[in-house]
Every structure is written in C-alpha cells, then in structure tokens.
Amino acid sequence: MISKLFKRKNSGADGKVYGAPGSGSGIVASICSVTLVFATWMIFTQPIFTAYEVTEILDDFNSPVLDAEGQTLLQKAIILDDAGNVVKAPLIKPLFLPSPQVMVKRFIRLLDEEFSGGTIYVHIWESVKRVYGAFILGVLLAVPLGILMAINRHVRGFFDPIIEFYRPIPPLAYLPLMIVWFGIGEVTKVLVILLAVFAPMVLSARAGVRSVPIEQIHAAYSMGASRMQVIWHVILKGAMPEILTGMRISMAFGWTTVVAAELAAAQAGLGAMIKAAADFLVTDVVIVGIVVIGIIAYISDILVRWMERLFVPWKGRV
C-alpha cells in the first residue's frame, strides 16, 4: 500500500515518457492524513475508564497503596459533573481539547443560537466580507503596481523601500496605529487585511514580469507590436502564473490576519467569536472557529487554483 503511494507511473501523454516528478493524484495520501488526525484526536479525547471503573478507583483514593502522586494523576484524569458524579475520564480534558462529537454538537447549536453577537452564519459572513473585500482591493492595486515596478525603474525605486520596510512587520504591530488613525470601524479591519495581502501580490507580479523571456518581448517588437501591446499580450500573460501564485499566498495571509483585524472591537466575525470564547474559556467554540476558518481558507485556495487552470492552462506544461 505504501509503495503504491510513491510509485512512479510511466505515461506517454503529452510527450511524457517517464512522467514528471510529483505528477498524479495525491487523494489517497490526503485521505490517510485526515483519517490519522481524526483518529488521534478521538483516541486522546475518549474515556480511558468507564464510570464504574473510575468510581472504584475513587473509593481507593485513601488506600495506603496509592501514594499522593498517584492520587493527583488520577484526579487530573477524572472529570466530574456539577453533582460530583463521574462523567468520563479522557486522556485530555475537554477544557484543553474537546472531542469531535462535542465539536459537531456545538457547531450545530451555533447554527441557531447566537454567540457573541450572532449565529455562525453572521460571523462567517462578516469575516468573508472583510477578507474578500481586502483581497479584491489588493488585486486591483497591488498587481498593477507590481507590473509598473518591474517595467519602470523610477516606480521601482520609489515603492521598493516602502514595501520592503513594512512587509516583515506583523499585522498586530501596526493594528494599534490603525485604530488611532482610523478608529475601530470597518475601515481599520479592511486596511489591516489589505496591508497583509498587498506585499505578496506586488512582489509576485514583479517577479512574474521579470521572468518573462526577453526573446518573446524582442519577437513581439520585431513583428511591429507597440509598447502597450507587448505589456498586455506578452508580459501580462507571461506573468500570470506568478501573479496567481501570489494571489494564493495573499489569500492565506488574509485569513491569517482576519483574527487580528477583528480584535479591534469587532461586534461580529470569526475572529471576534474566537476572542469572546477564549475570554470565557469556551474551548469548543474556539476550535469550531479555527476549523471553520481553515475550511473556508482551503475552499478559497481551491478557487484560486481553479482560476490557474482557467487562465494559465499551460502552467507546468511548457
């Protein structure tokens, strides 16, 4: 089974006799990875004793056979309800890591019940609106700027120090300054996410333009193309693979930053929901928020990959 996952398949399609490295589907490995994660999660969050067995152990707590250290370890492994009855004794307490069953039940409850200002639908919509709004602004501003920086040395010289200066700074560092300048409204949240997605898009667009073979540009000029035609039909199309890669990276940065952006007194949003749950030690809601962000971010990445296949079908084939 393991050997099949890493076996190289020979293929004569598209002139490939031996197959390209990494080609083929990795769905089997993905299923194994997800199954392993969930199996480990369930093992560490399921009871290791039955209620009857734990009751017998509790009766022996005063036994001289069990030393103080053993009593402390057993007490940490046992969970009691409000009445003092034994509920279950998992390896990890639900306060630190709830079981998958608890997570599913909590998610279903959040579909109807409000938590920190709204149901899960409201929180998802607010976060999606902020991330995609900043992402679209980033595409409209960063991609043209990156292209201009690649084709004009004066533009590159003016903007390069600014972008390279702020690019390594984490969003939480300039979030307080954004609050001072723009208040705690939606503008601050969108700007923080925009700054996070802006730099990767600029650098990817610039790198994409610089990667276009100079022979293609010279060939276009030799056939009478104007400067704008060369930029539109040669440079932009040649840079599209790098631009779309930068969009994928920026989308991930956007979802990474949304939690920090929603710390600015947001009334709704997945980040605000996670913060409110963490303040009251509602761990299951925290993990539900994290899982939902991961799923939405993964779907967003799939959409950008679909755009890659649509707009640059030649990527990886030439």
C-alpha positions in Angstrom: 0.0 0.0 0.0 2.8 2.4 1.0 4.8 1.6 -2.1 1.8 2.4 -4.4 1.6 5.9 -2.9 5.2 6.7 -4.0 5.3 4.5 -7.2 6.1 6.5 -10.3 3.7 5.8 -13.2 5.0 5.9 -16.7 2.9 8.0 -19.1 3.2 8.7 -22.7 0.6 11.6 -22.7 1.8 15.0 -23.8 5.2 13.5 -24.7 5.9 12.4 -21.2 7.5 9.0 -21.2 8.6 8.7 -17.6 6.2 11.2 -16.0 7.0 14.5 -14.3 8.1 14.4 -10.6 5.1 14.8 -8.4 2.6 14.2 -11.1 -0.6 12.3 -10.4 -3.2 12.5 -7.7 -2.4 12.6 -4.0 -6.0 12.0 -2.9 -5.2 8.7 -1.2 -2.4 10.3 0.9 -4.7 13.1 1.8 -7.4 10.7 3.0 -4.9 8.9 5.1 -3.6 12.1 6.6 -7.1 13.4 7.6 -8.1 9.9 8.9 -4.9 9.8 11.0 -5.6 13.3 12.5 -9.2 12.4 13.4 -8.2 9.0 14.8 -5.6 10.5 17.1 -8.0 13.3 18.2 -10.6 10.7 19.1 -8.2 8.5 21.0 -6.9 11.3 23.2 -10.4 12.7 23.9 -12.3 9.5 24.6 -12.7 8.0 28.2 -9.9 5.7 29.3 -12.1 4.3 32.1 -15.8 3.6 32.4 -17.8 5.4 35.1 -17.9 2.2 37.2 -14.2 1.7 37.0 -13.4 5.3 38.0 -15.8 5.0 40.9 -13.9 2.0 42.2 -10.7 3.9 41.8 -12.1 6.9 43.7 -13.0 4.6 46.6 -9.4 3.5 46.8 -8.0 7.1 47.0 -7.4 6.8 50.7 -5.7 3.5 50.3 -2.1 3.5 51.5 -1.2 1.5 48.4 -1.8 4.7 46.3 0.7 7.4 47.0 0.0 11.2 46.8 1.4 11.5 43.3 -0.8 8.7 42.0 -3.8 10.3 43.6 -3.0 13.6 41.9 -2.6 12.0 38.5 -5.9 10.1 38.8 -7.7 13.3 39.9 -6.4 15.1 36.8 -7.6 12.3 34.6 -11.2 12.2 36.0 -14.0 14.6 35.1 -16.9 15.2 37.4 -20.2 16.9 36.7 -21.8 19.6 38.9 -23.3 16.9 41.2 -19.9 15.2 41.7 -20.7 12.2 39.6 -18.1 10.7 37.3 -18.8 11.6 33.7 -15.7 10.4 31.8 -12.0 10.2 32.1 -10.2 11.0 28.8 -6.5 11.4 28.5 -7.0 15.1 27.7 -9.7 17.1 29.5 -12.4 18.9 27.3 -11.2 22.2 28.6 -8.0 21.7 26.7 -9.3 19.6 23.7 -13.0 18.7 23.3 -13.8 15.5 21.4 -15.0 15.6 17.8 -18.5 14.7 18.9 -18.7 17.7 21.2 -17.4 19.9 18.4 -20.1 18.7 16.0 -22.8 19.3 18.6 -21.5 22.8 19.3 -21.4 23.7 15.6 -25.0 22.6 15.1 -26.0 24.7 18.1 -24.2 27.7 16.7 -26.3 27.4 13.6 -29.3 28.5 15.5 -28.1 30.0 18.8 -26.3 33.4 19.0 -22.8 33.6 20.4 -21.0 36.9 20.8 -23.4 38.9 18.6 -24.8 36.4 16.1 -25.1 32.9 14.8 -22.2 31.2 13.0 -23.7 32.4 9.7 -23.4 36.0 10.8 -19.8 35.6 11.9 -18.8 33.8 8.7 -20.4 36.5 6.5 -18.6 39.3 8.3 -15.2 37.6 8.1 -15.7 36.6 4.4 -16.8 40.2 3.6 -13.7 41.7 5.2 -11.2 39.2 3.7 -12.6 39.2 0.2 -13.1 42.9 0.2 -9.4 43.4 1.1 -8.3 40.8 -1.3 -10.2 42.4 -4.3 -8.7 45.8 -3.4 -5.3 44.1 -3.2 -5.7 42.7 -6.7 -6.8 46.0 -8.1 -3.9 47.9 -6.5 -1.0 45.5 -6.0 -0.9 43.8 -9.4 -0.7 47.0 -11.5 1.9 48.4 -9.1 4.0 45.2 -9.3 3.9 45.3 -13.1 4.9 49.0 -13.1 7.7 48.3 -10.6 9.1 45.6 -13.0 8.9 47.7 -16.2 9.8 51.2 -14.8 13.0 51.7 -12.6 11.7 55.0 -11.2 8.5 53.4 -9.9 10.5 50.5 -8.5 13.0 52.8 -6.8 10.2 54.8 -5.2 8.0 52.0 -3.9 10.5 49.2 -3.2 11.9 50.6 0.1 8.4 51.3 1.4 7.1 47.8 0.7 10.3 46.0 1.8 10.2 48.0 5.1 6.6 47.2 6.1 6.4 43.7 4.7 8.1 41.8 7.6 6.1 43.7 10.2 3.3 41.6 11.7 -0.2 43.0 11.5 -0.6 43.1 15.3 2.3 45.6 15.4 0.6 48.3 13.3 -3.0 47.4 14.4 -2.9 49.9 17.3 -1.7 52.7 15.0 -4.5 51.9 12.6 -7.0 52.2 15.4 -5.6 55.6 16.4 -5.7 56.9 12.8 -9.0 55.4 11.5 -10.9 54.4 14.6 -12.4 51.0 15.3 -14.8 50.8 12.3 -14.7 48.6 9.3 -12.0 50.7 7.6 -9.4 49.7 10.1 -10.2 46.0 9.8 -10.1 46.0 6.0 -6.9 48.1 5.9 -5.1 45.7 8.2 -6.0 42.7 6.0 -5.2 44.8 2.9 -1.7 45.5 4.1 -1.2 41.8 4.8 -2.2 40.7 1.3 -0.7 43.7 -0.6 3.1 43.0 -0.4 2.9 39.3 -1.6 0.9 40.3 -4.6 3.2 43.2 -5.5 6.3 41.0 -5.3 4.7 38.1 -7.2 3.6 40.4 -10.0 7.0 42.0 -10.2 8.7 38.6 -10.2 6.3 37.3 -12.9 7.1 40.2 -15.2 10.9 39.7 -14.7 10.5 36.0 -15.5 9.1 36.6 -19.0 11.8 35.6 -21.5 13.4 38.6 -23.2 13.2 36.6 -26.6 9.4 36.8 -26.5 9.5 40.6 -26.0 12.0 41.1 -28.8 10.0 38.9 -31.1 6.8 40.9 -30.4 8.7 44.2 -31.1 10.2 42.8 -34.3 6.6 42.0 -35.5 5.6 45.6 -35.1 3.9 45.4 -31.7 3.6 48.6 -29.7 4.7 49.0 -26.1 1.2 48.6 -24.7 0.6 45.5 -26.9 3.8 44.0 -25.6 2.7 44.7 -22.0 -0.8 43.3 -22.5 -0.2 40.3 -24.8 3.3 39.2 -23.8 4.3 40.5 -20.4 1.0 40.2 -18.6 0.2 36.8 -19.9 3.7 35.6 -19.2 3.5 36.9 -15.7 0.0 35.4 -14.9 1.4 32.2 -13.3 3.4 34.1 -10.8 0.5 36.6 -10.2 -1.9 33.8 -9.4 0.6 32.2 -7.1 0.9 35.5 -5.3 -2.9 35.6 -5.0 -2.9 32.2 -3.4 -0.3 33.3 -0.9 -2.1 36.5 -0.2 -5.5 34.8 0.3 -3.8 32.7 3.1 -2.3 35.8 4.6 -5.8 37.4 4.6 -7.4 34.6 6.6 -4.3 34.6 8.9 -4.8 38.3 9.6 -8.6 38.4 10.0 -8.5 37.3 13.6 -6.0 40.1 14.5 -8.1 42.6 12.5 -11.3 41.6 14.3 -9.6 42.2 17.7 -10.3 45.9 17.1 -13.7 45.9 18.9 -15.5 43.9 16.2 -19.1 43.0 17.1 -19.2 40.0 14.7 -16.8 37.9 12.8 -15.0 34.6 13.3 -12.1 36.3 15.0 -14.4 38.2 17.4 -16.2 34.9 18.1 -12.9 33.2 18.9 -11.8 36.0 21.1 -15.1 36.1 23.1 -15.0 32.3 23.5 -11.3 32.4 24.7 -12.2 35.1 27.3 -14.7 32.7 28.9 -12.7 29.5 28.3 -15.3 28.1 25.9 -12.8 25.9 24.1 -15.2 24.1 21.8 -16.3 27.4 20.3 -12.6 28.4 19.8 -11.8 25.2 18.0 -15.1 25.5 15.9 -14.0 29.0 14.8 -10.5 27.7 13.9 -11.8 24.8 11.9 -14.3 27.0 10.0 -11.6 29.5 9.1 -9.4 26.6 7.9 -12.2 25.1 5.8 -13.1 28.5 4.2 -9.5 29.3 3.5 -9.0 25.9 1.9 -12.0 26.4 -0.3 -10.7 29.9 -1.3 -7.4 28.3 -2.2 -9.2 25.7 -4.4 -11.0 28.6 -6.2 -7.7 30.3 -7.0 -6.2 27.0 -8.2 -9.3 26.7 -10.5 -8.5 30.2 -11.8 -5.0 29.0 -12.5 -6.3 26.1 -14.6 -8.7 28.5 -16.4 -6.4 31.4 -17.2 -2.9 29.7 -17.4 -3.6 26.2 -18.7 -0.1 26.0 -20.0 1.4 26.3 -16.5 3.7 23.4 -15.8 3.4 22.1 -19.3 5.9 24.3 -21.2 
